[in-house]
Amino acid sequence: MNLPNSLTLARIFFVPLVVVILLTRDIHGWASWGAGVFLAAALTDLLDGYLARRRKQVTTLGRMLDPIADKLLISSALISLVELKIAPAWMVVIIIAREFAVSGLRSIAAQEGFSIDVSTLGKGKMVVQVAAVVGLILGHEYHGWVQQTANILLWAVVFFALISMLQYFREFWSKLDSSVKNREHRRLKIIERRRQRIEERRELRRLRKMERERKSGDVSDAVPGSQSN
């Protein structure tokens, strides 16, 4: 287990701690604790990717765990904020539904033999999501411009979620169409090769039959000649 993967796992283990802190509002300095722990967990997302690239420790496990950890952290924080009546439920539903939709597309793409790269909007959306969640937590206590900025950021998250989802769907259908066409092209080529082999075998059998008939004809012609001598 290398350091980048350990940080990714740490982000997953941060999830229950974030939920407990957010839903336990009796804690002194609740907003500061909630925002601080969530931000610390979110920063591991930047750190694990940076270390993995720098140390050349990019692994299959890391690629699989990283998006799962991100979705768990963001979803748990947003659901907690809905429970606290801080975030509108319909916005959170859109954001989380987008995550499930993109994960489903990636699973189908993997089964079809191709991958869907993370879009630029998708990367930017994670940063805006973290800023929005931190702003909503702090804004619930400090109000004013902090809360207003957080609400604007949440709207931005919904916008980025919808636009990036459309990008993922467009890329998915484009690659799926190419994959289906390539698979059909390979199938037709296999059928054509089989047909050619069948024709070659038929032609070979025909030539062999003609060769046998020619040889038997030569033998029959040679026998009378030898008897007349």
PyMOL CGO cylinders between C-alpha atoms (Angstrom):
from pymol import cmd
from pymol.cgo import CYLINDER

trace = [
    CYLINDER, 0.00, 0.00, 0.00, 1.73, 3.18, -1.16, 0.3, 1, 1, 1, 1, 1, 1,
    CYLINDER, 1.73, 3.18, -1.16, 1.21, 6.68, 0.27, 0.3, 1, 1, 1, 1, 1, 1,
    CYLINDER, 1.21, 6.68, 0.27, -1.22, 7.99, -2.41, 0.3, 1, 1, 1, 1, 1, 1,
    CYLINDER, -1.22, 7.99, -2.41, -3.52, 4.99, -1.96, 0.3, 1, 1, 1, 1, 1, 1,
    CYLINDER, -3.52, 4.99, -1.96, -3.29, 5.38, 1.82, 0.3, 1, 1, 1, 1, 1, 1,
    CYLINDER, -3.29, 5.38, 1.82, -4.46, 8.98, 1.50, 0.3, 1, 1, 1, 1, 1, 1,
    CYLINDER, -4.46, 8.98, 1.50, -7.37, 7.86, -0.68, 0.3, 1, 1, 1, 1, 1, 1,
    CYLINDER, -7.37, 7.86, -0.68, -8.39, 5.30, 1.94, 0.3, 1, 1, 1, 1, 1, 1,
    CYLINDER, -8.39, 5.30, 1.94, -8.02, 7.96, 4.64, 0.3, 1, 1, 1, 1, 1, 1,
    CYLINDER, -8.02, 7.96, 4.64, -10.52, 10.11, 2.72, 0.3, 1, 1, 1, 1, 1, 1,
    CYLINDER, -10.52, 10.11, 2.72, -13.01, 7.23, 2.83, 0.3, 1, 1, 1, 1, 1, 1,
    CYLINDER, -13.01, 7.23, 2.83, -12.49, 6.79, 6.59, 0.3, 1, 1, 1, 1, 1, 1,
    CYLINDER, -12.49, 6.79, 6.59, -13.04, 10.55, 7.02, 0.3, 1, 1, 1, 1, 1, 1,
    CYLINDER, -13.04, 10.55, 7.02, -16.62, 10.15, 5.77, 0.3, 1, 1, 1, 1, 1, 1,
    CYLINDER, -16.62, 10.15, 5.77, -18.26, 8.88, 9.02, 0.3, 1, 1, 1, 1, 1, 1,
    CYLINDER, -18.26, 8.88, 9.02, -16.31, 11.47, 11.02, 0.3, 1, 1, 1, 1, 1, 1,
    CYLINDER, -16.31, 11.47, 11.02, -17.58, 14.25, 8.76, 0.3, 1, 1, 1, 1, 1, 1,
    CYLINDER, -17.58, 14.25, 8.76, -21.17, 13.01, 9.09, 0.3, 1, 1, 1, 1, 1, 1,
    CYLINDER, -21.17, 13.01, 9.09, -20.97, 12.72, 12.89, 0.3, 1, 1, 1, 1, 1, 1,
    CYLINDER, -20.97, 12.72, 12.89, -19.54, 16.22, 13.28, 0.3, 1, 1, 1, 1, 1, 1,
    CYLINDER, -19.54, 16.22, 13.28, -22.05, 17.80, 10.89, 0.3, 1, 1, 1, 1, 1, 1,
    CYLINDER, -22.05, 17.80, 10.89, -25.04, 16.12, 12.52, 0.3, 1, 1, 1, 1, 1, 1,
    CYLINDER, -25.04, 16.12, 12.52, -23.86, 16.81, 16.07, 0.3, 1, 1, 1, 1, 1, 1,
    CYLINDER, -23.86, 16.81, 16.07, -24.51, 20.52, 16.33, 0.3, 1, 1, 1, 1, 1, 1,
    CYLINDER, -24.51, 20.52, 16.33, -23.99, 20.62, 20.10, 0.3, 1, 1, 1, 1, 1, 1,
    CYLINDER, -23.99, 20.62, 20.10, -20.23, 20.65, 19.53, 0.3, 1, 1, 1, 1, 1, 1,
    CYLINDER, -20.23, 20.65, 19.53, -18.62, 23.95, 20.49, 0.3, 1, 1, 1, 1, 1, 1,
    CYLINDER, -18.62, 23.95, 20.49, -17.42, 25.62, 17.31, 0.3, 1, 1, 1, 1, 1, 1,
    CYLINDER, -17.42, 25.62, 17.31, -19.53, 23.24, 15.20, 0.3, 1, 1, 1, 1, 1, 1,
    CYLINDER, -19.53, 23.24, 15.20, -19.12, 25.17, 11.96, 0.3, 1, 1, 1, 1, 1, 1,
    CYLINDER, -19.12, 25.17, 11.96, -15.35, 25.49, 12.29, 0.3, 1, 1, 1, 1, 1, 1,
    CYLINDER, -15.35, 25.49, 12.29, -14.96, 21.80, 13.16, 0.3, 1, 1, 1, 1, 1, 1,
    CYLINDER, -14.96, 21.80, 13.16, -17.27, 20.66, 10.37, 0.3, 1, 1, 1, 1, 1, 1,
    CYLINDER, -17.27, 20.66, 10.37, -15.70, 22.85, 7.71, 0.3, 1, 1, 1, 1, 1, 1,
    CYLINDER, -15.70, 22.85, 7.71, -12.17, 22.03, 8.90, 0.3, 1, 1, 1, 1, 1, 1,
    CYLINDER, -12.17, 22.03, 8.90, -12.57, 18.25, 8.93, 0.3, 1, 1, 1, 1, 1, 1,
    CYLINDER, -12.57, 18.25, 8.93, -14.38, 18.24, 5.59, 0.3, 1, 1, 1, 1, 1, 1,
    CYLINDER, -14.38, 18.24, 5.59, -11.74, 20.48, 4.01, 0.3, 1, 1, 1, 1, 1, 1,
    CYLINDER, -11.74, 20.48, 4.01, -8.93, 18.31, 5.38, 0.3, 1, 1, 1, 1, 1, 1,
    CYLINDER, -8.93, 18.31, 5.38, -10.57, 15.24, 3.87, 0.3, 1, 1, 1, 1, 1, 1,
    CYLINDER, -10.57, 15.24, 3.87, -11.10, 17.02, 0.54, 0.3, 1, 1, 1, 1, 1, 1,
    CYLINDER, -11.10, 17.02, 0.54, -7.48, 18.18, 0.38, 0.3, 1, 1, 1, 1, 1, 1,
    CYLINDER, -7.48, 18.18, 0.38, -6.33, 14.55, 0.38, 0.3, 1, 1, 1, 1, 1, 1,
    CYLINDER, -6.33, 14.55, 0.38, -7.89, 14.35, -3.09, 0.3, 1, 1, 1, 1, 1, 1,
    CYLINDER, -7.89, 14.35, -3.09, -5.39, 16.89, -4.41, 0.3, 1, 1, 1, 1, 1, 1,
    CYLINDER, -5.39, 16.89, -4.41, -2.52, 15.43, -2.43, 0.3, 1, 1, 1, 1, 1, 1,
    CYLINDER, -2.52, 15.43, -2.43, -2.93, 11.78, -3.41, 0.3, 1, 1, 1, 1, 1, 1,
    CYLINDER, -2.93, 11.78, -3.41, -3.10, 12.61, -7.12, 0.3, 1, 1, 1, 1, 1, 1,
    CYLINDER, -3.10, 12.61, -7.12, -0.07, 14.89, -6.91, 0.3, 1, 1, 1, 1, 1, 1,
    CYLINDER, -0.07, 14.89, -6.91, 2.01, 12.32, -5.02, 0.3, 1, 1, 1, 1, 1, 1,
    CYLINDER, 2.01, 12.32, -5.02, 0.94, 9.48, -7.31, 0.3, 1, 1, 1, 1, 1, 1,
    CYLINDER, 0.94, 9.48, -7.31, 2.09, 11.38, -10.39, 0.3, 1, 1, 1, 1, 1, 1,
    CYLINDER, 2.09, 11.38, -10.39, 5.27, 12.71, -8.81, 0.3, 1, 1, 1, 1, 1, 1,
    CYLINDER, 5.27, 12.71, -8.81, 6.34, 9.37, -7.37, 0.3, 1, 1, 1, 1, 1, 1,
    CYLINDER, 6.34, 9.37, -7.37, 5.06, 7.45, -10.41, 0.3, 1, 1, 1, 1, 1, 1,
    CYLINDER, 5.06, 7.45, -10.41, 2.84, 5.38, -8.15, 0.3, 1, 1, 1, 1, 1, 1,
    CYLINDER, 2.84, 5.38, -8.15, -0.33, 5.52, -10.24, 0.3, 1, 1, 1, 1, 1, 1,
    CYLINDER, -0.33, 5.52, -10.24, -2.05, 2.17, -9.70, 0.3, 1, 1, 1, 1, 1, 1,
    CYLINDER, -2.05, 2.17, -9.70, -5.26, 0.47, -10.80, 0.3, 1, 1, 1, 1, 1, 1,
    CYLINDER, -5.26, 0.47, -10.80, -6.42, 0.39, -7.18, 0.3, 1, 1, 1, 1, 1, 1,
    CYLINDER, -6.42, 0.39, -7.18, -5.87, 4.13, -6.91, 0.3, 1, 1, 1, 1, 1, 1,
    CYLINDER, -5.87, 4.13, -6.91, -7.80, 4.83, -10.11, 0.3, 1, 1, 1, 1, 1, 1,
    CYLINDER, -7.80, 4.83, -10.11, -10.71, 2.77, -8.77, 0.3, 1, 1, 1, 1, 1, 1,
    CYLINDER, -10.71, 2.77, -8.77, -10.74, 4.10, -5.21, 0.3, 1, 1, 1, 1, 1, 1,
    CYLINDER, -10.74, 4.10, -5.21, -10.23, 7.81, -5.96, 0.3, 1, 1, 1, 1, 1, 1,
    CYLINDER, -10.23, 7.81, -5.96, -13.62, 8.53, -7.60, 0.3, 1, 1, 1, 1, 1, 1,
    CYLINDER, -13.62, 8.53, -7.60, -15.38, 6.32, -5.04, 0.3, 1, 1, 1, 1, 1, 1,
    CYLINDER, -15.38, 6.32, -5.04, -13.80, 8.27, -2.19, 0.3, 1, 1, 1, 1, 1, 1,
    CYLINDER, -13.80, 8.27, -2.19, -14.76, 11.60, -3.80, 0.3, 1, 1, 1, 1, 1, 1,
    CYLINDER, -14.76, 11.60, -3.80, -18.39, 10.55, -4.28, 0.3, 1, 1, 1, 1, 1, 1,
    CYLINDER, -18.39, 10.55, -4.28, -18.69, 9.19, -0.74, 0.3, 1, 1, 1, 1, 1, 1,
    CYLINDER, -18.69, 9.19, -0.74, -17.26, 12.36, 0.81, 0.3, 1, 1, 1, 1, 1, 1,
    CYLINDER, -17.26, 12.36, 0.81, -19.30, 14.84, -1.23, 0.3, 1, 1, 1, 1, 1, 1,
    CYLINDER, -19.30, 14.84, -1.23, -22.54, 12.83, -1.06, 0.3, 1, 1, 1, 1, 1, 1,
    CYLINDER, -22.54, 12.83, -1.06, -22.35, 12.27, 2.69, 0.3, 1, 1, 1, 1, 1, 1,
    CYLINDER, -22.35, 12.27, 2.69, -21.65, 15.96, 3.35, 0.3, 1, 1, 1, 1, 1, 1,
    CYLINDER, -21.65, 15.96, 3.35, -24.47, 17.16, 1.10, 0.3, 1, 1, 1, 1, 1, 1,
    CYLINDER, -24.47, 17.16, 1.10, -26.98, 14.68, 2.53, 0.3, 1, 1, 1, 1, 1, 1,
    CYLINDER, -26.98, 14.68, 2.53, -26.03, 15.82, 6.02, 0.3, 1, 1, 1, 1, 1, 1,
    CYLINDER, -26.03, 15.82, 6.02, -26.63, 19.43, 4.99, 0.3, 1, 1, 1, 1, 1, 1,
    CYLINDER, -26.63, 19.43, 4.99, -30.06, 18.46, 3.63, 0.3, 1, 1, 1, 1, 1, 1,
    CYLINDER, -30.06, 18.46, 3.63, -30.86, 16.84, 6.97, 0.3, 1, 1, 1, 1, 1, 1,
    CYLINDER, -30.86, 16.84, 6.97, -29.88, 20.10, 8.68, 0.3, 1, 1, 1, 1, 1, 1,
    CYLINDER, -29.88, 20.10, 8.68, -32.10, 22.11, 6.28, 0.3, 1, 1, 1, 1, 1, 1,
    CYLINDER, -32.10, 22.11, 6.28, -29.03, 23.97, 5.03, 0.3, 1, 1, 1, 1, 1, 1,
    CYLINDER, -29.03, 23.97, 5.03, -28.97, 22.71, 1.43, 0.3, 1, 1, 1, 1, 1, 1,
    CYLINDER, -28.97, 22.71, 1.43, -32.05, 22.32, -0.85, 0.3, 1, 1, 1, 1, 1, 1,
    CYLINDER, -32.05, 22.32, -0.85, -32.86, 18.64, -1.33, 0.3, 1, 1, 1, 1, 1, 1,
    CYLINDER, -32.86, 18.64, -1.33, -33.62, 18.95, -5.06, 0.3, 1, 1, 1, 1, 1, 1,
    CYLINDER, -33.62, 18.95, -5.06, -30.17, 20.39, -5.76, 0.3, 1, 1, 1, 1, 1, 1,
    CYLINDER, -30.17, 20.39, -5.76, -28.47, 17.61, -3.83, 0.3, 1, 1, 1, 1, 1, 1,
    CYLINDER, -28.47, 17.61, -3.83, -30.54, 14.99, -5.69, 0.3, 1, 1, 1, 1, 1, 1,
    CYLINDER, -30.54, 14.99, -5.69, -29.35, 16.39, -9.04, 0.3, 1, 1, 1, 1, 1, 1,
    CYLINDER, -29.35, 16.39, -9.04, -25.71, 16.41, -7.92, 0.3, 1, 1, 1, 1, 1, 1,
    CYLINDER, -25.71, 16.41, -7.92, -25.77, 12.87, -6.50, 0.3, 1, 1, 1, 1, 1, 1,
    CYLINDER, -25.77, 12.87, -6.50, -27.83, 11.49, -9.41, 0.3, 1, 1, 1, 1, 1, 1,
    CYLINDER, -27.83, 11.49, -9.41, -25.21, 12.86, -11.77, 0.3, 1, 1, 1, 1, 1, 1,
    CYLINDER, -25.21, 12.86, -11.77, -22.51, 10.97, -9.89, 0.3, 1, 1, 1, 1, 1, 1,
    CYLINDER, -22.51, 10.97, -9.89, -24.44, 7.70, -10.13, 0.3, 1, 1, 1, 1, 1, 1,
    CYLINDER, -24.44, 7.70, -10.13, -25.13, 8.28, -13.83, 0.3, 1, 1, 1, 1, 1, 1,
    CYLINDER, -25.13, 8.28, -13.83, -21.48, 8.92, -14.66, 0.3, 1, 1, 1, 1, 1, 1,
    CYLINDER, -21.48, 8.92, -14.66, -20.38, 5.90, -12.61, 0.3, 1, 1, 1, 1, 1, 1,
    CYLINDER, -20.38, 5.90, -12.61, -22.89, 3.77, -14.51, 0.3, 1, 1, 1, 1, 1, 1,
    CYLINDER, -22.89, 3.77, -14.51, -21.59, 5.03, -17.86, 0.3, 1, 1, 1, 1, 1, 1,
    CYLINDER, -21.59, 5.03, -17.86, -18.02, 4.25, -16.84, 0.3, 1, 1, 1, 1, 1, 1,
    CYLINDER, -18.02, 4.25, -16.84, -19.01, 0.71, -15.81, 0.3, 1, 1, 1, 1, 1, 1,
    CYLINDER, -19.01, 0.71, -15.81, -20.74, 0.09, -19.14, 0.3, 1, 1, 1, 1, 1, 1,
    CYLINDER, -20.74, 0.09, -19.14, -17.79, 1.61, -21.00, 0.3, 1, 1, 1, 1, 1, 1,
    CYLINDER, -17.79, 1.61, -21.00, -15.37, -0.71, -19.19, 0.3, 1, 1, 1, 1, 1, 1,
    CYLINDER, -15.37, -0.71, -19.19, -17.47, -3.73, -20.18, 0.3, 1, 1, 1, 1, 1, 1,
    CYLINDER, -17.47, -3.73, -20.18, -17.50, -2.53, -23.79, 0.3, 1, 1, 1, 1, 1, 1,
    CYLINDER, -17.50, -2.53, -23.79, -13.71, -2.19, -23.79, 0.3, 1, 1, 1, 1, 1, 1,
    CYLINDER, -13.71, -2.19, -23.79, -13.23, 1.57, -23.73, 0.3, 1, 1, 1, 1, 1, 1,
    CYLINDER, -13.23, 1.57, -23.73, -12.87, 4.28, -21.08, 0.3, 1, 1, 1, 1, 1, 1,
    CYLINDER, -12.87, 4.28, -21.08, -14.34, 7.73, -20.47, 0.3, 1, 1, 1, 1, 1, 1,
    CYLINDER, -14.34, 7.73, -20.47, -11.80, 10.33, -19.47, 0.3, 1, 1, 1, 1, 1, 1,
    CYLINDER, -11.80, 10.33, -19.47, -12.49, 12.87, -16.73, 0.3, 1, 1, 1, 1, 1, 1,
    CYLINDER, -12.49, 12.87, -16.73, -13.61, 16.12, -18.35, 0.3, 1, 1, 1, 1, 1, 1,
    CYLINDER, -13.61, 16.12, -18.35, -12.24, 19.54, -17.47, 0.3, 1, 1, 1, 1, 1, 1,
    CYLINDER, -12.24, 19.54, -17.47, -15.65, 20.54, -16.12, 0.3, 1, 1, 1, 1, 1, 1,
    CYLINDER, -15.65, 20.54, -16.12, -15.71, 17.37, -14.03, 0.3, 1, 1, 1, 1, 1, 1,
    CYLINDER, -15.71, 17.37, -14.03, -12.40, 18.30, -12.41, 0.3, 1, 1, 1, 1, 1, 1,
    CYLINDER, -12.40, 18.30, -12.41, -13.53, 21.88, -11.82, 0.3, 1, 1, 1, 1, 1, 1,
    CYLINDER, -13.53, 21.88, -11.82, -16.81, 20.69, -10.35, 0.3, 1, 1, 1, 1, 1, 1,
    CYLINDER, -16.81, 20.69, -10.35, -15.01, 18.92, -7.50, 0.3, 1, 1, 1, 1, 1, 1,
    CYLINDER, -15.01, 18.92, -7.50, -13.27, 22.15, -6.48, 0.3, 1, 1, 1, 1, 1, 1,
    CYLINDER, -13.27, 22.15, -6.48, -16.52, 24.13, -6.63, 0.3, 1, 1, 1, 1, 1, 1,
    CYLINDER, -16.52, 24.13, -6.63, -18.32, 21.39, -4.65, 0.3, 1, 1, 1, 1, 1, 1,
    CYLINDER, -18.32, 21.39, -4.65, -15.77, 21.55, -1.85, 0.3, 1, 1, 1, 1, 1, 1,
    CYLINDER, -15.77, 21.55, -1.85, -15.97, 25.36, -1.75, 0.3, 1, 1, 1, 1, 1, 1,
    CYLINDER, -15.97, 25.36, -1.75, -19.78, 25.22, -1.74, 0.3, 1, 1, 1, 1, 1, 1,
    CYLINDER, -19.78, 25.22, -1.74, -19.97, 22.69, 1.12, 0.3, 1, 1, 1, 1, 1, 1,
    CYLINDER, -19.97, 22.69, 1.12, -17.45, 24.62, 3.23, 0.3, 1, 1, 1, 1, 1, 1,
    CYLINDER, -17.45, 24.62, 3.23, -19.32, 27.86, 2.49, 0.3, 1, 1, 1, 1, 1, 1,
    CYLINDER, -19.32, 27.86, 2.49, -22.69, 26.35, 3.43, 0.3, 1, 1, 1, 1, 1, 1,
    CYLINDER, -22.69, 26.35, 3.43, -21.34, 25.06, 6.75, 0.3, 1, 1, 1, 1, 1, 1,
    CYLINDER, -21.34, 25.06, 6.75, -19.70, 28.35, 7.67, 0.3, 1, 1, 1, 1, 1, 1,
    CYLINDER, -19.70, 28.35, 7.67, -22.56, 30.42, 6.24, 0.3, 1, 1, 1, 1, 1, 1,
    CYLINDER, -22.56, 30.42, 6.24, -25.07, 28.69, 8.50, 0.3, 1, 1, 1, 1, 1, 1,
    CYLINDER, -25.07, 28.69, 8.50, -23.25, 30.23, 11.47, 0.3, 1, 1, 1, 1, 1, 1,
    CYLINDER, -23.25, 30.23, 11.47, -21.85, 33.48, 10.09, 0.3, 1, 1, 1, 1, 1, 1,
    CYLINDER, -21.85, 33.48, 10.09, -24.58, 34.29, 7.52, 0.3, 1, 1, 1, 1, 1, 1,
    CYLINDER, -24.58, 34.29, 7.52, -24.09, 37.42, 5.40, 0.3, 1, 1, 1, 1, 1, 1,
    CYLINDER, -24.09, 37.42, 5.40, -21.81, 37.31, 2.37, 0.3, 1, 1, 1, 1, 1, 1,
    CYLINDER, -21.81, 37.31, 2.37, -20.49, 33.86, 3.32, 0.3, 1, 1, 1, 1, 1, 1,
    CYLINDER, -20.49, 33.86, 3.32, -23.93, 32.30, 3.01, 0.3, 1, 1, 1, 1, 1, 1,
    CYLINDER, -23.93, 32.30, 3.01, -24.73, 34.22, -0.17, 0.3, 1, 1, 1, 1, 1, 1,
    CYLINDER, -24.73, 34.22, -0.17, -21.45, 33.11, -1.78, 0.3, 1, 1, 1, 1, 1, 1,
    CYLINDER, -21.45, 33.11, -1.78, -22.10, 29.52, -0.75, 0.3, 1, 1, 1, 1, 1, 1,
    CYLINDER, -22.10, 29.52, -0.75, -25.57, 29.58, -2.35, 0.3, 1, 1, 1, 1, 1, 1,
    CYLINDER, -25.57, 29.58, -2.35, -24.09, 30.94, -5.58, 0.3, 1, 1, 1, 1, 1, 1,
    CYLINDER, -24.09, 30.94, -5.58, -21.44, 28.21, -5.52, 0.3, 1, 1, 1, 1, 1, 1,
    CYLINDER, -21.44, 28.21, -5.52, -24.12, 25.55, -4.99, 0.3, 1, 1, 1, 1, 1, 1,
    CYLINDER, -24.12, 25.55, -4.99, -25.98, 26.80, -8.06, 0.3, 1, 1, 1, 1, 1, 1,
    CYLINDER, -25.98, 26.80, -8.06, -22.66, 26.64, -9.92, 0.3, 1, 1, 1, 1, 1, 1,
    CYLINDER, -22.66, 26.64, -9.92, -22.22, 23.02, -8.81, 0.3, 1, 1, 1, 1, 1, 1,
    CYLINDER, -22.22, 23.02, -8.81, -25.65, 22.10, -10.18, 0.3, 1, 1, 1, 1, 1, 1,
    CYLINDER, -25.65, 22.10, -10.18, -24.83, 23.86, -13.45, 0.3, 1, 1, 1, 1, 1, 1,
    CYLINDER, -24.83, 23.86, -13.45, -21.46, 22.12, -13.77, 0.3, 1, 1, 1, 1, 1, 1,
    CYLINDER, -21.46, 22.12, -13.77, -23.06, 18.79, -12.83, 0.3, 1, 1, 1, 1, 1, 1,
    CYLINDER, -23.06, 18.79, -12.83, -25.63, 19.03, -15.63, 0.3, 1, 1, 1, 1, 1, 1,
    CYLINDER, -25.63, 19.03, -15.63, -23.22, 20.31, -18.28, 0.3, 1, 1, 1, 1, 1, 1,
    CYLINDER, -23.22, 20.31, -18.28, -20.48, 17.80, -17.44, 0.3, 1, 1, 1, 1, 1, 1,
    CYLINDER, -20.48, 17.80, -17.44, -23.05, 14.99, -17.42, 0.3, 1, 1, 1, 1, 1, 1,
    CYLINDER, -23.05, 14.99, -17.42, -24.09, 15.96, -20.95, 0.3, 1, 1, 1, 1, 1, 1,
    CYLINDER, -24.09, 15.96, -20.95, -20.43, 15.89, -21.97, 0.3, 1, 1, 1, 1, 1, 1,
    CYLINDER, -20.43, 15.89, -21.97, -19.99, 12.43, -20.48, 0.3, 1, 1, 1, 1, 1, 1,
    CYLINDER, -19.99, 12.43, -20.48, -23.13, 11.17, -22.23, 0.3, 1, 1, 1, 1, 1, 1,
    CYLINDER, -23.13, 11.17, -22.23, -21.98, 12.61, -25.56, 0.3, 1, 1, 1, 1, 1, 1,
    CYLINDER, -21.98, 12.61, -25.56, -18.54, 11.05, -25.22, 0.3, 1, 1, 1, 1, 1, 1,
    CYLINDER, -18.54, 11.05, -25.22, -20.08, 7.76, -24.08, 0.3, 1, 1, 1, 1, 1, 1,
    CYLINDER, -20.08, 7.76, -24.08, -22.46, 7.51, -27.04, 0.3, 1, 1, 1, 1, 1, 1,
    CYLINDER, -22.46, 7.51, -27.04, -19.72, 8.51, -29.47, 0.3, 1, 1, 1, 1, 1, 1,
    CYLINDER, -19.72, 8.51, -29.47, -17.33, 5.85, -28.18, 0.3, 1, 1, 1, 1, 1, 1,
    CYLINDER, -17.33, 5.85, -28.18, -20.10, 3.28, -27.83, 0.3, 1, 1, 1, 1, 1, 1,
    CYLINDER, -20.10, 3.28, -27.83, -21.12, 3.88, -31.44, 0.3, 1, 1, 1, 1, 1, 1,
    CYLINDER, -21.12, 3.88, -31.44, -17.51, 3.46, -32.57, 0.3, 1, 1, 1, 1, 1, 1,
    CYLINDER, -17.51, 3.46, -32.57, -17.18, 0.33, -30.43, 0.3, 1, 1, 1, 1, 1, 1,
    CYLINDER, -17.18, 0.33, -30.43, -20.34, -1.21, -31.88, 0.3, 1, 1, 1, 1, 1, 1,
    CYLINDER, -20.34, -1.21, -31.88, -19.27, -0.36, -35.43, 0.3, 1, 1, 1, 1, 1, 1,
    CYLINDER, -19.27, -0.36, -35.43, -15.80, -1.81, -34.87, 0.3, 1, 1, 1, 1, 1, 1,
    CYLINDER, -15.80, -1.81, -34.87, -17.28, -4.95, -33.33, 0.3, 1, 1, 1, 1, 1, 1,
    CYLINDER, -17.28, -4.95, -33.33, -19.69, -5.31, -36.26, 0.3, 1, 1, 1, 1, 1, 1,
    CYLINDER, -19.69, -5.31, -36.26, -16.84, -4.70, -38.71, 0.3, 1, 1, 1, 1, 1, 1,
    CYLINDER, -16.84, -4.70, -38.71, -14.77, -7.43, -37.01, 0.3, 1, 1, 1, 1, 1, 1,
    CYLINDER, -14.77, -7.43, -37.01, -17.77, -9.78, -37.06, 0.3, 1, 1, 1, 1, 1, 1,
    CYLINDER, -17.77, -9.78, -37.06, -18.29, -9.23, -40.78, 0.3, 1, 1, 1, 1, 1, 1,
    CYLINDER, -18.29, -9.23, -40.78, -14.60, -9.77, -41.44, 0.3, 1, 1, 1, 1, 1, 1,
    CYLINDER, -14.60, -9.77, -41.44, -14.70, -13.05, -39.50, 0.3, 1, 1, 1, 1, 1, 1,
    CYLINDER, -14.70, -13.05, -39.50, -17.77, -14.15, -41.47, 0.3, 1, 1, 1, 1, 1, 1,
    CYLINDER, -17.77, -14.15, -41.47, -16.05, -13.18, -44.73, 0.3, 1, 1, 1, 1, 1, 1,
    CYLINDER, -16.05, -13.18, -44.73, -12.90, -15.11, -43.80, 0.3, 1, 1, 1, 1, 1, 1,
    CYLINDER, -12.90, -15.11, -43.80, -15.00, -18.16, -42.90, 0.3, 1, 1, 1, 1, 1, 1,
    CYLINDER, -15.00, -18.16, -42.90, -16.84, -17.89, -46.21, 0.3, 1, 1, 1, 1, 1, 1,
    CYLINDER, -16.84, -17.89, -46.21, -13.53, -17.63, -48.07, 0.3, 1, 1, 1, 1, 1, 1,
    CYLINDER, -13.53, -17.63, -48.07, -12.17, -20.67, -46.24, 0.3, 1, 1, 1, 1, 1, 1,
    CYLINDER, -12.17, -20.67, -46.24, -15.32, -22.64, -47.11, 0.3, 1, 1, 1, 1, 1, 1,
    CYLINDER, -15.32, -22.64, -47.11, -14.97, -21.62, -50.78, 0.3, 1, 1, 1, 1, 1, 1,
    CYLINDER, -14.97, -21.62, -50.78, -11.29, -22.54, -50.75, 0.3, 1, 1, 1, 1, 1, 1,
    CYLINDER, -11.29, -22.54, -50.75, -12.09, -25.96, -49.30, 0.3, 1, 1, 1, 1, 1, 1,
    CYLINDER, -12.09, -25.96, -49.30, -14.79, -26.52, -51.90, 0.3, 1, 1, 1, 1, 1, 1,
    CYLINDER, -14.79, -26.52, -51.90, -12.41, -25.49, -54.67, 0.3, 1, 1, 1, 1, 1, 1,
    CYLINDER, -12.41, -25.49, -54.67, -9.69, -27.73, -53.25, 0.3, 1, 1, 1, 1, 1, 1,
    CYLINDER, -9.69, -27.73, -53.25, -12.09, -30.70, -53.10, 0.3, 1, 1, 1, 1, 1, 1,
    CYLINDER, -12.09, -30.70, -53.10, -13.17, -29.96, -56.68, 0.3, 1, 1, 1, 1, 1, 1,
    CYLINDER, -13.17, -29.96, -56.68, -9.56, -29.86, -57.87, 0.3, 1, 1, 1, 1, 1, 1,
    CYLINDER, -9.56, -29.86, -57.87, -8.72, -33.07, -56.04, 0.3, 1, 1, 1, 1, 1, 1,
    CYLINDER, -8.72, -33.07, -56.04, -11.76, -34.76, -57.57, 0.3, 1, 1, 1, 1, 1, 1,
    CYLINDER, -11.76, -34.76, -57.57, -10.73, -33.60, -61.03, 0.3, 1, 1, 1, 1, 1, 1,
    CYLINDER, -10.73, -33.60, -61.03, -7.20, -34.83, -60.38, 0.3, 1, 1, 1, 1, 1, 1,
    CYLINDER, -7.20, -34.83, -60.38, -8.47, -38.26, -59.34, 0.3, 1, 1, 1, 1, 1, 1,
    CYLINDER, -8.47, -38.26, -59.34, -10.76, -38.44, -62.38, 0.3, 1, 1, 1, 1, 1, 1,
    CYLINDER, -10.76, -38.44, -62.38, -7.86, -37.48, -64.64, 0.3, 1, 1, 1, 1, 1, 1,
    CYLINDER, -7.86, -37.48, -64.64, -5.59, -40.10, -63.12, 0.3, 1, 1, 1, 1, 1, 1,
    CYLINDER, -5.59, -40.10, -63.12, -8.25, -42.81, -63.37, 0.3, 1, 1, 1, 1, 1, 1,
    CYLINDER, -8.25, -42.81, -63.37, -8.82, -41.81, -66.99, 0.3, 1, 1, 1, 1, 1, 1,
    CYLINDER, -8.82, -41.81, -66.99, -5.12, -42.08, -67.75, 0.3, 1, 1, 1, 1, 1, 1,
    CYLINDER, -5.12, -42.08, -67.75, -5.00, -45.53, -66.17, 0.3, 1, 1, 1, 1, 1, 1,
    CYLINDER, -5.00, -45.53, -66.17, -7.99, -46.76, -68.17, 0.3, 1, 1, 1, 1, 1, 1,
    CYLINDER, -7.99, -46.76, -68.17, -6.43, -45.48, -71.39, 0.3, 1, 1, 1, 1, 1, 1,
    CYLINDER, -6.43, -45.48, -71.39, -3.09, -47.16, -70.61, 0.3, 1, 1, 1, 1, 1, 1,
    CYLINDER, -3.09, -47.16, -70.61, -4.51, -50.65, -69.91, 0.3, 1, 1, 1, 1, 1, 1,
    CYLINDER, -4.51, -50.65, -69.91, -5.88, -51.44, -73.46, 0.3, 1, 1, 1, 1, 1, 1,
    CYLINDER, -5.88, -51.44, -73.46, -2.68, -50.27, -75.06, 0.3, 1, 1, 1, 1, 1, 1,
    CYLINDER, -2.68, -50.27, -75.06, -0.56, -52.67, -73.03, 0.3, 1, 1, 1, 1, 1, 1,
    CYLINDER, -0.56, -52.67, -73.03, -2.81, -55.63, -73.89, 0.3, 1, 1, 1, 1, 1, 1,
    CYLINDER, -2.81, -55.63, -73.89, -2.60, -54.97, -77.67, 0.3, 1, 1, 1, 1, 1, 1,
    CYLINDER, -2.60, -54.97, -77.67, 1.19, -55.19, -77.43, 0.3, 1, 1, 1, 1, 1, 1,
]
cmd.load_cgo(trace, "trace")
